[in-house]
Amino acid sequence: MDNLIADFHIHSRFSHDSLMSPEQIVKRAKITGLSAIAVTDHNTIRGAFQAQKVAKGCHIQVIVGSEIKTTGGDIIGLLLNEEISSTEWVDVIQDIRSQGGWVVLPHPYRGHENPEQIAKYTDFVEVWNSRCAVEENKRALDLALSTGKKGIYGSDAHCPSEIGLVRIQVDPTSFEVQQVLSSSSTSSLNIHKSQVISLVRYRKFGTLIRAGAGFLWKKVD
């Protein structure tokens, strides 16, 4: 079985901060030369299941995943077949394993209280996230090396242009990285876009107005 060219962290419109349809994701993945994508929506696998249906006949393997918000920070489950309802990070890891899935610690130095502790119980540490600062990714790589965990790469795409920022060649059964083909950072504009989408969906218009005013004030200043 040939190695996969993969991006292991993508969000569809089933996440609160993305508007991408599963159809858009699959189409963009094909254009960028990916043969496997993990759709990892926040707290649901619905987007991944839809992407799987779309991808039939497209020669794109869709890995069903979810980025679950836990008491210790976000944890990604890959190869899932059921929703995860737990929120305690220990329970979430156990639930992922009970489905035969892989456990990933994403962006360990963004939004986690004790990444060093959580990393001990995972299968992978995300050592490159296109939405993280270079220094955060460097620390993530150091964490993977110090804990003996396999590294994994993800664009954390919320916009079509972000898909393919990460392209890694991996073993199809173990997901072990064989070669890094690309690992680029996204633009601050894309990050702001997803923040605006999230604020609108949650109807936090006051926060949105204040953020916009602050942005304009900086421009004028």
Secondary structure as the mmCIF struct_conf table of DSSP 4:
data_model
#
loop_
_struct_conf.conf_type_id
_struct_conf.id
_struct_conf.beg_label_comp_id
_struct_conf.beg_label_asym_id
_struct_conf.beg_label_seq_id
_struct_conf.end_label_comp_id
_struct_conf.end_label_asym_id
_struct_conf.end_label_seq_id
HELX_LH_PP_P HELX_LH_PP_P1 ASP A 2 ASN A 3
STRN STRN1 LEU A 4 ILE A 10
TURN_TY1_P TURN_TY1_P1 ARG A 13 PHE A 14
BEND BEND1 SER A 15 SER A 15
TURN_TY1_P TURN_TY1_P2 HIS A 16 ASP A 17
HELX_RH_AL_P HELX_RH_AL_P1 PRO A 22 ILE A 31
TURN_TY1_P TURN_TY1_P3 THR A 32 GLY A 33
BEND BEND2 SER A 35 SER A 35
STRN STRN2 ALA A 36 HIS A 42
TURN_TY1_P TURN_TY1_P4 ASN A 43 ASN A 43
BEND BEND3 ILE A 45 ILE A 45
HELX_RH_AL_P HELX_RH_AL_P2 ARG A 46 ALA A 55
TURN_TY1_P TURN_TY1_P5 LYS A 56 HIS A 59
STRN STRN3 GLN A 61 THR A 70
TURN_TY1_P TURN_TY1_P6 THR A 71 GLY A 72
STRN STRN4 GLY A 73 LEU A 78
BEND BEND4 LEU A 79 LEU A 79
BEND BEND5 GLU A 82 GLU A 82
BEND BEND6 GLU A 88 GLU A 88
HELX_RH_AL_P HELX_RH_AL_P3 TRP A 89 SER A 98
TURN_TY1_P TURN_TY1_P7 GLN A 99 GLY A 100
STRN STRN5 TRP A 102 LEU A 105
BEND BEND7 HIS A 107 HIS A 107
TURN_TY1_P TURN_TY1_P8 PRO A 108 TYR A 109
BEND BEND8 ARG A 110 GLY A 111
BEND BEND9 GLU A 113 GLU A 113
HELX_RH_AL_P HELX_RH_AL_P4 PRO A 115 ALA A 119
TURN_TY1_P TURN_TY1_P9 LYS A 120 TYR A 121
BEND BEND10 ASP A 123 ASP A 123
STRN STRN6 PHE A 124 ASN A 129
TURN_TY1_P TURN_TY1_P10 SER A 130 ARG A 131
BEND BEND11 CYS A 132 CYS A 132
HELX_RH_AL_P HELX_RH_AL_P5 VAL A 134 THR A 147
TURN_TY1_P TURN_TY1_P11 GLY A 148 GLY A 148
HELX_LH_PP_P HELX_LH_PP_P2 LYS A 149 LYS A 149
STRN STRN7 LYS A 150 GLY A 154
STRN STRN8 ALA A 157 ALA A 157
BEND BEND12 HIS A 158 CYS A 159
HELX_RH_3T_P HELX_RH_3T_P1 PRO A 160 GLU A 162
TURN_TY1_P TURN_TY1_P12 ILE A 163 GLY A 164
BEND BEND13 LEU A 165 LEU A 165
STRN STRN9 VAL A 166 VAL A 170
TURN_TY1_P TURN_TY1_P13 PRO A 172 SER A 174
STRN STRN10 VAL A 177 SER A 183
HELX_LH_PP_P HELX_LH_PP_P3 SER A 185 SER A 187
HELX_RH_AL_P HELX_RH_AL_P6 SER A 188 ARG A 201
TURN_TY1_P TURN_TY1_P14 TYR A 202 ARG A 203
HELX_RH_AL_P HELX_RH_AL_P7 PHE A 205 VAL A 220
#
